[in-house]
C-alpha cells in the first residue's frame, strides 16, 4: 500500500483547474461523462451495469464522493462502494477546504487514511484517488466534476432536525446537495442512511427524492 503522501494531492483555489490528483494505485484510464436515465434504478443500471457485463468492462467511469469528517460522508462512501463503483472504475474522494485554512493538511491526511481503510475493507479491487482542493465548496465541486469528467457524483446527507426546519427552513448543507443534484453536469445522488430501526438508505436524484433502498 502506498504511503499517505503518494495518494493525497492538495490543491489551492488558483491551482484547482490545472491540477491532477494522485491515485492509490497506478494505471492509465479514460473517463466518460453524461447522466443516467429517469429513475434511480435506471440511472444506476445504465451507468454501473454489473461486474460481469461487457458494457461495464468496456466503459470505465469516474465516481466522485465529496467527503468530510461527518458520518453522512462515510455512509455515502460505503453506499457508493456497494452500489455504484465497479471493479474497472476510478473512485475519487474530494475533500474541499476553505482557502487559507491553517493546519488542514494533517487533518485531511488522517481523514483519507480512515476512508482508505473503508475502501480496502469493502472493495479492495476498486481503484481510489484522494484530492484536497481549497476553495468555496459549491463552485469547487462543480468545477472538479467538469474538469475530471465525472460520471456519477455521490453526496452524503443527514436527517434535518425538526427545530432547524421550523426556524430556518433548509440548511446550507441541504441547499448545497439540492443545487448539485439539479445543476451539476453528471448524475448526482444524495445519500442518507436511515435510522437503525428501519435500515437502508434514502436516495435523492433529479427525478426522485428520498427513494428508499433497503440495502
C-alpha positions as CSV (number, residue, x, y, z in Angstrom):
1,X,0.0,0.0,0.0
2,X,1.2,3.4,-0.9
3,X,2.1,5.9,1.7
4,X,-0.2,8.8,2.5
5,X,2.0,11.3,0.7
6,X,1.6,9.4,-2.6
7,X,-2.1,9.2,-2.7
8,X,-3.1,12.7,-1.3
9,X,-3.0,15.7,-3.6
10,X,-3.6,19.1,-2.1
11,X,-4.6,22.0,-4.4
12,X,-5.1,25.7,-3.9
13,X,-8.1,27.5,-5.4
14,X,-5.8,29.0,-8.0
15,X,-4.4,25.7,-9.0
16,X,-7.6,23.7,-9.0
17,X,-8.3,23.8,-12.7
18,X,-4.8,22.8,-13.8
19,X,-4.2,20.2,-11.1
20,X,-4.1,16.4,-11.3
21,X,-4.7,14.0,-8.5
22,X,-2.6,11.1,-7.3
23,X,-4.0,7.7,-7.1
24,X,-3.5,4.9,-4.5
25,X,-2.8,2.5,-7.4
26,X,-1.3,3.1,-10.8
27,X,-2.8,2.8,-14.3
28,X,-4.0,4.9,-17.2
29,X,-7.7,5.4,-17.8
30,X,-10.4,7.1,-19.9
31,X,-13.4,8.5,-18.1
32,X,-16.8,9.2,-19.6
33,X,-19.3,11.9,-18.6
34,X,-23.0,12.2,-19.1
35,X,-26.0,11.4,-17.0
36,X,-28.3,8.4,-16.4
37,X,-31.9,7.6,-17.0
38,X,-35.1,8.9,-15.4
39,X,-35.1,6.9,-12.1
40,X,-32.6,5.7,-9.5
41,X,-32.7,2.2,-10.8
42,X,-32.5,3.1,-14.5
43,X,-29.7,5.6,-13.8
44,X,-27.6,3.2,-11.9
45,X,-28.2,0.3,-14.2
46,X,-27.3,2.3,-17.2
47,X,-24.1,3.8,-15.7
48,X,-23.0,1.0,-13.5
49,X,-24.1,-2.2,-15.2
50,X,-22.8,-5.3,-13.5
51,X,-19.4,-6.6,-12.7
52,X,-19.6,-9.3,-15.3
53,X,-21.1,-7.4,-18.2
54,X,-19.2,-6.5,-21.3
55,X,-20.7,-3.0,-21.2
56,X,-19.3,-2.3,-17.7
57,X,-15.9,-3.7,-18.7
58,X,-15.7,-1.5,-21.8
59,X,-16.9,1.8,-20.3
60,X,-14.9,2.8,-17.3
61,X,-16.4,5.6,-15.3
62,X,-15.2,8.0,-12.7
63,X,-17.3,8.1,-9.5
64,X,-16.7,11.1,-7.2
65,X,-17.7,11.2,-3.5
66,X,-17.5,14.5,-1.6
67,X,-16.0,13.7,1.8
68,X,-15.5,15.3,5.1
69,X,-15.4,14.2,8.8
70,X,-19.2,13.7,9.1
71,X,-21.0,10.3,9.4
72,X,-23.1,11.2,6.3
73,X,-19.9,11.4,4.2
74,X,-18.8,7.9,5.4
75,X,-22.2,6.4,4.7
76,X,-22.3,8.0,1.2
77,X,-18.9,6.4,0.5
78,X,-20.0,3.0,1.8
79,X,-23.1,3.2,-0.4
80,X,-21.1,4.2,-3.5
81,X,-18.7,1.3,-3.0
82,X,-21.7,-1.1,-2.7
83,X,-23.9,0.2,-5.5
84,X,-22.1,2.5,-7.9
85,X,-18.4,1.7,-8.2
86,X,-17.4,-1.4,-10.3
87,X,-14.0,-3.1,-10.4
88,X,-12.9,-1.2,-13.6
89,X,-13.9,2.2,-12.3
90,X,-12.0,5.0,-10.6
91,X,-13.3,6.4,-7.3
92,X,-12.3,9.9,-6.5
93,X,-12.7,11.2,-2.9
94,X,-12.9,15.0,-3.0
95,X,-12.3,17.0,0.2
96,X,-13.0,20.7,-0.1
97,X,-11.4,23.1,2.5
98,X,-11.8,26.9,2.8
99,X,-8.9,28.9,1.3
100,X,-6.1,29.6,3.7
101,X,-7.3,27.1,6.3
102,X,-4.4,26.6,8.8
103,X,-3.3,23.0,9.6
104,X,-5.8,21.3,7.3
105,X,-3.1,19.1,5.9
106,X,-2.7,16.7,8.8
107,X,-6.5,16.6,9.3
108,X,-7.1,15.7,5.6
109,X,-4.4,13.0,5.7
110,X,-6.0,11.4,8.8
111,X,-9.4,11.6,7.1
112,X,-8.2,9.9,3.9
113,X,-6.3,7.2,5.8
114,X,-9.5,6.4,7.6
115,X,-11.6,6.4,4.3
116,X,-8.9,4.4,2.6
117,X,-9.3,1.6,5.1
118,X,-13.0,1.6,4.5
119,X,-12.4,1.3,0.7
120,X,-9.9,-1.5,1.3
121,X,-12.3,-3.4,3.5
122,X,-15.4,-3.0,1.3
123,X,-14.0,-3.1,-2.2
124,X,-10.2,-3.7,-2.4
125,X,-10.4,-4.1,-6.2
126,X,-11.7,-0.6,-6.9
127,X,-9.0,2.0,-7.7
128,X,-9.2,5.0,-5.5
129,X,-7.7,8.5,-5.5
130,X,-7.8,11.3,-2.9
131,X,-7.9,15.0,-3.7
132,X,-8.0,18.0,-1.4
133,X,-8.9,21.4,-3.0
134,X,-9.0,24.8,-1.4
135,X,-12.0,27.0,-2.4
136,X,-15.7,27.6,-2.0
137,X,-17.4,24.2,-1.7
138,X,-20.1,24.6,-4.4
139,X,-18.0,26.1,-7.1
140,X,-15.1,23.8,-6.3
141,X,-17.2,20.6,-6.6
142,X,-18.9,21.9,-9.8
143,X,-15.5,22.7,-11.4
144,X,-13.9,19.4,-10.4
145,X,-16.8,17.4,-11.8
146,X,-16.4,19.1,-15.1
147,X,-12.6,19.1,-15.2
148,X,-12.3,15.4,-14.2
149,X,-15.2,14.3,-16.4
150,X,-17.1,12.7,-13.5
151,X,-19.9,10.3,-14.4
152,X,-21.5,9.9,-11.0
153,X,-21.3,12.3,-8.1
154,X,-22.4,11.0,-4.6
155,X,-23.1,13.3,-1.7
156,X,-23.9,12.4,1.9
157,X,-26.9,13.8,3.6
158,X,-28.2,13.8,7.1
159,X,-31.7,14.0,8.5
160,X,-32.6,17.6,9.2
161,X,-33.8,18.4,12.7
162,X,-37.4,19.5,13.1
163,X,-36.4,22.6,15.0
164,X,-34.0,23.6,12.3
165,X,-36.7,23.2,9.6
166,X,-39.2,25.2,11.6
167,X,-36.8,28.1,12.4
168,X,-34.6,28.3,9.3
169,X,-36.0,26.2,6.6
170,X,-33.4,24.2,4.6
171,X,-29.9,24.2,6.0
172,X,-26.9,25.3,3.9
173,X,-25.9,21.6,3.6
174,X,-29.3,20.6,2.2
175,X,-29.2,23.5,-0.2
176,X,-25.7,22.5,-1.4
177,X,-26.9,19.0,-2.1
178,X,-30.1,20.2,-3.8
179,X,-28.1,22.6,-6.0
180,X,-25.7,19.9,-7.0
181,X,-28.5,17.4,-7.8
182,X,-30.2,19.9,-10.2
183,X,-27.2,21.7,-11.7
184,X,-24.0,19.6,-11.8
185,X,-23.2,18.2,-15.2
186,X,-23.5,14.5,-14.3
187,X,-25.8,12.1,-12.5
188,X,-25.8,13.3,-8.9
189,X,-27.1,11.2,-6.0
190,X,-27.8,12.3,-2.4
191,X,-27.5,9.5,0.1
192,X,-28.9,9.5,3.6
193,X,-28.7,6.4,5.9
194,X,-31.9,5.7,7.7
195,X,-32.2,5.0,11.4
196,X,-31.3,1.7,12.9
197,X,-34.9,0.7,13.3
198,X,-35.9,0.9,9.6
199,X,-32.5,0.5,7.9
200,X,-31.5,1.1,4.3
201,X,-30.8,4.4,2.6
202,X,-32.9,7.3,1.3
203,X,-31.7,8.2,-2.2
204,X,-32.4,11.5,-4.0
205,X,-31.7,12.4,-7.6
206,X,-33.0,15.0,-10.1
207,X,-36.0,12.7,-10.7
208,X,-36.8,11.1,-7.4
209,X,-36.5,12.4,-3.8
210,X,-36.0,10.2,-0.7
211,X,-36.3,6.9,-2.6
212,X,-35.9,4.1,-0.1
213,X,-33.4,1.4,-0.8
214,X,-33.3,-1.4,1.8
215,X,-29.7,-2.4,1.1
